């Protein structure tokens, strides 16, 4: 007789988008990184991710669900 083990996926934190930046900025210009750094200086743990579907950079924060 087989026994089954139920596995529980850990809950992924939800993301809140603070700002969107188009990916077509001139070479050497990183507006999303600059905005995220400014937010971190203000105590907000922001980071930058790439949204491939919209071809843009998102500045996000993880929020507890």
RANORLIN-V30555 format. One record per backbone hydrogen bond with DSSP energy under -0.5 kcal/mol. NH is the residue of the N-H (numbers start at 1). CO is the residue of the C=O. If there is no record, write none. Layout:
nh=[NH & NH]
co=[CO & CO]
This chain:
nh=[6 & 7 & 9 & 14 & 16 & 18 & 18 & 19 & 21 & 23 & 29 & 30 & 34 & 35 & 36 & 37 & 38 & 39 & 40 & 41 & 42 & 43 & 44 & 45 & 46 & 47 & 49 & 51 & 52 & 55 & 56 & 57 & 58 & 59 & 60 & 60 & 61 & 63]
co=[4 & 5 & 7 & 63 & 61 & 16 & 59 & 59 & 57 & 55 & 26 & 28 & 30 & 31 & 32 & 33 & 34 & 35 & 36 & 37 & 38 & 40 & 39 & 43 & 44 & 60 & 58 & 56 & 50 & 51 & 51 & 21 & 49 & 19 & 47 & 58 & 16 & 14]
